[in-house]
Every structure is written in structure tokens, then in C-alpha cells.
């Protein structure tokens, strides 16, 4: 194996080969088999009962997915990872496996709209949800109750780009012994490891930055080993065997993945694993281009405001510098002046694609209020801080000057 001092970027490139990929291959192969045979009943029973490492049925995992999970665990500094078909499947499985009627959770007010919709469904089954502004940790402290089971936050909010007080919230959760769940989709482990901020579980939409090319969907839930599952009342006695550090993820894999069925396809797992090899390069390139484009837009007379953590005008700019270093991500949003119709400008873009997605290799633009936040309604959008004319930009791998030229010609023609 590589030396412990070897960088994550280099270890990522060689992990499959050094873990024994067949025939000296540098990539783990794609295993499409659904059943997995065993030489003896003892072997079969051992794997089924979690006493032995191995594979039984592809709904729970397979060798290709396991190879991807190893890469994610290495990058996140986690003890183990479970892969899913999508990021939303990972969140759903986590909540389904760990919560029960009467539980209380605290969630960022700026959480992504689909996650808010999902949590609305859980409230129908007796889970209480409080939404708070997590840019200040004291708001979380005020919302915590004796029956609070977890705190859920994103590293950077989508699309408003609010940066939560991640470190202080982590310290608070450790002090109160509350499970701290951090969604790292908008930053990826190339920008930050939530484990270093006290997160017990880390959620990722692998479809976004991890894969990076818009050709494969996937999600993941990683356990950092920091949370004491032996003190968590929601673990079924059936899964309280072996190392307590692994109880939580064992329950998620069985009750969330096996029973829920949100299985990651091995073909997609392979694409995501290969795409991740350029993760650090893509994050650096997209972040630098996003800063250049956001700075240019902020100076335009048509623009009312630009939200990007890399700009000094951003309310959490100093915090973002401390958390993320020189990379601020590929996502930003902006609003035109009230008298300007966004469609007349966006329709004239030639390079930038009008589409919903994040961390694609191509730059994407979408007006969020009438699309991905439409179901939330005007009052819900107002409460979440979503301006009716807000446009979200996901910056790809094009050169910054080409994107600026595309916006400029669209503005001039309009």
C-alpha cells in the first residue's frame, strides 16, 4: 500500500490496483452478477449474518460498488461507506433506517428543495422537523431538544450559497451527543472533509462533483467513526453486534439499502470511480472559473446581486476561506435587476446550457424559482431566501474568458 503521507489525490489513482484488481488492472472491473455463490453453508451463513466479509445478493452491494465505497471512505476519512443509486436515495435510507415516530431533527433552513420535500413526507409519519438558519450555531443550540436525534446541514447551500457555521455546529453536537450529518455534495472531499468538523455521517450525491461528467448517478453515506452508536436509542438489537462503531451503518445498509432497494448499478459505480480520478483537478479549475465569472457579473449594470462564497461581498466569505482554502466551488447564483426579464438574456446564451444539474463538465444555468423550487410556492421560497428572479450557475470546465464572452454577447443582443 502507499505510505500514509501520500496525498489523497495520488492514493485515489492507485487504490484499485493496490487492493488487488484482477490481472494487474488499474481499475476495479464491473461485476454484473446478481447472486454470489459460496463453497459451504458456513461461508454463506457467515456473510448473511455479518460475521464474515463477502457478497450475497447485488441489492446490498457487489465487488464493483465495494471498490467505489473504499475510494469514498479514503477521501472522506471515514471508516466505511454505503453506496446508493442517488444522493436522495442515500438521504432517504439514512432517515428511514435511523428515525422513528416521535423523533425530532434540526435541519438547515437553506437545505435543498428536494430534501425539504422529502422531510415533509417524514413529518407525515411522526418525525418532527425544525428548520433553522445554520449560518449561526446559536440557532441550532436554541432548537435542540432532549429528543433531538440528528442535525442535518449542507456545506454550501444550493442555490443561495449560504455557508453554515460547520465547525461550531460540530462542536455543539459533540457536546450534546447528537448525531451530526453533513451533506458534502456541493464541496466534495476535494474541498473539505466534514469528519474534521465533527460530522458523524457524511452524505454525498456522487452524481455531482464526484463523477463530474453528467453520465452516471449515485449517492453515498459515509460513517466517520466519530459518533457513539452505542448511545443511540434507534439501533435495533439485531445490529448491536461486533464493533459498536459500525452499528449505525450496518442498520442503514440493511434497513435502508436492502429493504429500501435504492441500489447503485455497478456500471454507474464504475463510471463514478473512474470520474473521481480527476476530482481534484476539476474542483480547482471550476472554482477558479466560477470566481472569475461571478466577479465579472457582479460588476455588470444589469445585475442586482451575486451570491458566491469566493466574493468578498458574500456574508460568509471569511468563513468560506477558513473552511475551503482557495477553492470556493463551482456553484453561484445571481439576480437581474427587477425590471429585467431573465429569459430574454438566458435565451441568448450559446455556450451555457439551460439545464438542471451541478458539477457537470459543461456550464449550466437555470432560473430556480419557476423550476426546481416551483413546488415550494412563493411563501416557501421567501422563507428559504430564494429570490423570484434568482438564476443558478453551475460552472464547468470551459475557459473563463469564453463564458464571460457568452454572457456579454447575450446581454448586448438583449
C-alpha positions in Angstrom: 0.0 0.0 0.0 1.0 3.7 -0.3 2.7 5.5 2.5 0.3 7.2 5.0 1.9 10.6 4.0 1.0 10.1 0.3 -1.6 12.6 -0.8 -5.3 11.7 -1.3 -5.0 12.6 -5.0 -2.3 10.0 -5.6 -3.8 7.3 -3.4 -7.1 7.7 -5.3 -5.4 6.9 -8.6 -3.7 3.7 -7.3 -6.3 2.4 -4.8 -7.9 -0.2 -7.1 -4.5 -1.6 -8.3 -3.1 -1.8 -4.8 -6.2 -3.5 -3.5 -5.7 -6.4 -5.9 -7.7 -5.7 -9.0 -7.6 -8.7 -11.2 -4.7 -9.2 -13.7 -2.9 -6.0 -12.6 -5.8 -3.8 -13.9 -5.6 -0.2 -12.7 -9.4 -0.1 -12.4 -11.7 -2.4 -10.5 -13.8 -4.4 -13.0 -17.5 -4.2 -13.5 -19.3 -7.1 -11.7 -22.8 -7.5 -13.0 -23.7 -10.8 -11.3 -26.8 -10.6 -9.0 -26.2 -13.8 -6.9 -22.9 -14.7 -5.3 -22.2 -18.4 -4.6 -20.4 -19.8 -1.5 -18.4 -23.0 -1.2 -20.0 -24.0 2.2 -23.1 -23.3 4.3 -20.8 -21.9 6.9 -19.5 -19.3 4.5 -22.9 -18.4 3.3 -24.3 -18.0 6.8 -21.3 -16.0 7.9 -21.8 -13.4 5.2 -25.6 -13.2 5.7 -25.2 -12.7 9.5 -22.5 -10.1 9.1 -19.8 -12.2 10.7 -17.8 -12.6 7.5 -16.9 -10.2 4.7 -18.4 -11.2 1.4 -21.3 -10.8 -1.0 -24.7 -12.5 -1.1 -27.0 -10.5 -3.4 -26.4 -7.4 -5.5 -29.2 -5.3 -4.0 -27.0 -4.8 -0.9 -23.6 -4.5 -2.7 -21.3 -6.1 -5.1 -17.5 -6.0 -5.7 -17.7 -3.0 -8.1 -19.7 -1.0 -5.6 -17.4 -2.1 -2.8 -14.4 -0.7 -4.7 -16.1 2.6 -5.1 -17.1 2.7 -1.4 -13.4 2.2 -0.5 -12.4 5.2 -2.5 -15.1 7.4 -0.9 -14.1 6.2 2.6 -10.5 7.1 1.9 -11.3 10.5 0.6 -13.8 11.3 3.4 -11.5 9.9 6.1 -14.4 7.5 7.0 -14.4 4.0 8.5 -16.9 2.7 6.0 -19.3 3.8 3.2 -22.6 2.6 1.7 -23.3 3.4 -1.9 -26.8 4.2 -3.3 -28.5 4.8 -6.6 -28.7 8.6 -6.0 -27.9 11.1 -3.3 -31.6 11.4 -2.5 -31.7 7.6 -2.0 -28.8 7.9 0.5 -30.6 10.6 2.5 -33.9 8.7 2.4 -32.3 5.4 3.5 -30.4 7.2 6.3 -33.6 8.8 7.7 -35.7 5.7 7.2 -33.2 3.5 9.0 -32.4 5.7 11.9 -35.6 7.6 12.8 -38.9 6.6 14.2 -42.2 8.3 15.0 -41.8 10.9 17.8 -38.1 11.7 16.9 -37.0 15.3 16.4 -34.4 16.6 14.0 -32.9 20.0 13.3 -32.3 20.9 9.7 -30.8 23.9 7.9 -33.4 26.4 6.7 -31.4 26.7 3.4 -31.4 22.9 2.6 -32.0 21.9 -1.0 -35.7 21.9 -2.1 -35.9 18.1 -2.8 -34.5 17.4 0.6 -37.2 19.7 2.1 -39.9 17.9 0.2 -38.6 14.5 1.4 -38.6 15.7 5.0 -42.2 16.9 4.6 -43.0 13.3 3.9 -41.3 12.1 7.0 -43.4 14.6 9.1 -46.5 12.7 7.9 -45.1 9.6 9.8 -44.5 11.4 13.0 -41.0 12.8 12.7 -40.7 16.4 13.9 -38.5 18.8 11.9 -37.3 22.3 12.9 -35.7 24.4 10.2 -33.2 27.0 11.4 -30.6 29.4 10.0 -27.4 27.4 10.4 -25.1 30.3 9.4 -25.1 30.8 13.2 -24.6 27.9 15.6 -26.6 29.5 18.3 -29.7 29.0 16.2 -29.0 25.2 16.3 -28.4 25.3 20.0 -31.7 27.0 20.6 -33.6 24.4 18.6 -32.1 21.3 20.2 -34.3 19.2 22.5 -33.9 16.1 24.6 -35.5 14.0 21.9 -33.4 15.5 19.0 -31.8 12.6 17.1 -29.8 14.4 14.5 -28.7 17.7 13.0 -28.6 17.9 9.1 -26.8 20.6 7.1 -25.2 21.2 3.7 -21.6 22.5 3.5 -22.7 25.2 1.0 -26.4 25.7 0.4 -28.0 25.2 -3.0 -28.8 27.7 -4.6 -28.3 30.5 -2.1 -24.6 29.6 -1.3 -25.0 30.2 2.4 -22.1 28.7 4.3 -23.2 27.1 7.6 -21.2 27.5 10.8 -20.0 24.0 10.3 -17.2 23.8 12.9 -19.2 25.4 15.7 -22.2 23.2 15.0 -20.0 20.1 15.1 -18.6 21.1 18.5 -22.2 21.7 19.7 -23.3 18.2 18.5 -20.3 16.6 20.2 -21.2 18.3 23.4 -24.8 17.4 23.3 -24.1 13.9 21.9 -26.3 14.5 18.9 -25.6 12.8 15.5 -24.2 15.4 13.1 -25.0 14.7 9.4 -23.3 16.8 6.8 -24.1 16.8 3.1 -20.8 17.3 1.2 -22.2 17.2 -2.3 -21.6 20.9 -3.1 -18.0 20.8 -1.9 -16.8 17.2 -2.2 -13.8 15.8 -0.2 -11.5 17.7 -2.5 -12.6 20.9 -0.7 -13.4 19.7 2.8 -13.7 16.6 4.9 -16.7 17.0 7.3 -15.1 14.4 9.5 -12.6 17.1 10.5 -15.5 19.3 11.7 -17.1 16.6 13.8 -19.6 15.0 11.4 -20.7 11.5 12.3 -22.2 10.8 8.9 -21.4 12.4 5.6 -23.9 12.3 2.7 -22.8 12.8 -0.9 -24.6 13.0 -4.3 -21.9 11.2 -6.3 -23.8 12.3 -9.4 -22.4 15.8 -8.9 -18.8 16.5 -8.3 -17.5 13.0 -7.6 -18.3 11.7 -11.1 -18.3 15.1 -12.7 -19.3 14.3 -16.2 -23.1 14.0 -16.0 -23.2 10.4 -17.2 -23.8 8.4 -14.0 -26.0 8.7 -10.9 -25.0 7.7 -7.5 -25.1 8.6 -3.8 -23.2 7.6 -0.7 -23.4 7.7 3.1 -20.0 7.5 5.0 -19.5 6.9 8.7 -16.6 8.8 10.1 -16.4 6.8 13.3 -16.8 9.9 15.5 -20.3 9.1 16.7 -21.0 6.8 19.6 -23.7 4.4 18.2 -23.8 2.5 21.5 -25.6 5.6 23.0 -28.1 6.0 20.1 -31.5 4.6 21.0 -32.6 3.9 17.4 -30.3 1.0 16.8 -32.2 -2.3 16.6 -30.7 -5.0 19.0 -30.3 -7.2 15.9 -27.5 -4.9 14.7 -25.8 -4.4 18.1 -23.2 -7.0 17.4 -19.5 -6.6 16.9 -17.8 -3.2 16.8 -20.2 -0.5 18.0 -18.6 2.0 15.7 -20.2 0.0 12.8 -23.7 -0.4 14.2 -25.2 2.7 12.5 -24.0 2.0 9.0 -24.9 -1.7 9.4 -28.5 -0.7 10.1 -28.5 1.7 7.2 -27.2 -0.9 4.8 -29.8 -3.5 5.8 -32.9 -1.4 6.7 -32.2 1.5 4.4 -30.5 -0.1 1.3 -31.5 -3.7 1.4 -35.2 -3.1 2.4 -35.5 0.2 0.5 -33.9 -1.0 -2.7 -32.1 2.1 -3.8 -29.2 0.1 -5.2 -26.4 1.7 -7.2 -25.9 0.0 -10.6 -22.4 -1.5 -10.9 -22.0 0.2 -14.4 -22.6 3.6 -12.8 -20.4 2.7 -9.8 -17.5 2.1 -12.3 -18.1 5.3 -14.2 -18.2 7.3 -10.9 -15.0 5.6 -9.7 -13.1 6.5 -12.9 -14.6 10.0 -13.0 -13.3 10.6 -9.5 -9.7 10.3 -10.6 -9.9 13.9 -11.9 -11.9 15.2 -9.0 -9.2 17.5 -7.5 -8.2 18.9 -10.9 -11.9 19.6 -11.8 -12.6 21.3 -8.5 -9.6 23.6 -8.9 -10.5 24.5 -12.5 -14.2 25.1 -11.9 -13.6 27.1 -8.7 -11.2 29.4 -10.4 -13.5 29.9 -13.3 -16.6 30.4 -11.1 -14.7 33.2 -9.2 -13.8 34.9 -12.4 -17.3 34.7 -13.9 -19.0 35.7 -10.6 -16.7 38.7 -10.3 -17.5 39.8 -13.8 -21.2 39.5 -13.3 -21.1 41.4 -10.0 -19.7 44.4 -11.9 -22.4 44.4 -14.7 -25.1 47.1 -14.6 -27.9 44.5 -15.3 -27.1 42.5 -12.1 -28.7 43.3 -8.7 -26.6 40.8 -6.7 -24.3 37.8 -7.0 -24.0 35.1 -4.3 -20.7 33.3 -4.3 -18.6 32.4 -1.3 -15.4 33.4 -3.1 -16.5 37.1 -3.4 -15.7 39.5 -0.6 -19.3 40.7 -0.7 -20.6 37.3 0.4 -21.8 37.3 4.1 -19.8 34.2 4.9 -16.7 34.9 2.8 -14.2 34.8 5.6 -15.7 31.6 7.0 -15.5 30.1 3.5 -11.8 31.0 3.2 -11.1 29.3 6.5 -13.1 26.1 5.6 -12.4 25.6 2.0 -9.0 27.3 1.4 -8.5 28.7 -2.1 -11.4 26.8 -3.7 -15.0 28.0 -3.3 -16.8 25.6 -5.5 -18.5 25.8 -8.9 -21.9 26.9 -7.8 -23.1 30.5 -7.6 -26.3 32.4 -8.2 -27.3 35.9 -9.3 -30.3 38.1 -9.7 -31.0 40.5 -12.5 -32.4 44.0 -11.7 -36.2 43.7 -11.1 -37.1 45.4 -14.3 -35.1 43.0 -16.4 -36.6 39.8 -17.7 -34.2 36.9 -17.1 -35.5 34.8 -20.0 -34.5 37.5 -22.6 -30.9 37.2 -21.5 -30.7 33.4 -20.8 -32.3 32.5 -24.1 -29.4 34.2 -26.0 -26.7 32.2 -24.4 -24.8 30.0 -26.9 -22.3 28.0 -24.8 -24.0 27.8 -21.5 -26.7 25.1 -21.3 -30.1 25.8 -19.8 -30.4 22.7 -17.6 -30.6 21.5 -14.1 -27.6 19.7 -12.6 -24.4 20.5 -10.7 -20.7 19.9 -11.2 -21.1 18.9 -14.9 -18.2 19.4 -17.2 -20.3 21.9 -19.1 -21.6 25.2 -17.6 -25.3 25.1 -16.8 -27.8 27.8 -16.0 -31.4 27.7 -14.6 -33.9 30.2 -13.1 -34.7 28.4 -9.8 -38.0 29.9 -8.7 -40.1 28.6 -11.6 -38.3 25.3 -11.9 -36.6 23.4 -9.1 -38.3 25.5 -6.4 -41.7 25.8 -8.1 -43.4 23.3 -5.9 -42.3 25.1 -2.7 -44.6 28.1 -3.5 -43.9 31.8 -3.2 -44.1 31.9 0.6 -41.8 28.8 1.0 -39.3 30.4 -1.4 -39.4 33.6 0.6 -38.8 31.8 3.8 -35.8 30.0 2.2 -34.4 33.2 0.9 -35.0 32.3 -2.8 -35.5 35.4 -4.9 -38.1 35.1 -7.6 -35.5 36.1 -10.3 -32.6 34.1 -9.0 -30.5 32.3 -11.6 -28.3 29.4 -10.6 -25.0 28.8 -12.4 -23.0 25.5 -12.3 -19.6 26.3 -13.7 -18.0 23.6 -15.9 -14.6 23.2 -17.4 -14.7 25.8 -20.1 -12.2 28.7 -20.1 -13.4 31.6 -18.1 -12.9 34.1 -20.9 -15.2 32.0 -23.2 -18.0 32.0 -20.6 -17.7 35.7 -20.0 -17.9 36.4 -23.7 -21.0 34.3 -23.9 -22.7 36.2 -21.2 -21.6 39.5 -22.7 -23.0 38.8 -26.2 -26.3 37.6 -24.6 -26.6 40.9 -22.6 -25.7 43.0 -25.7 -28.1 41.2 -28.0 -30.9 41.5 -25.5 
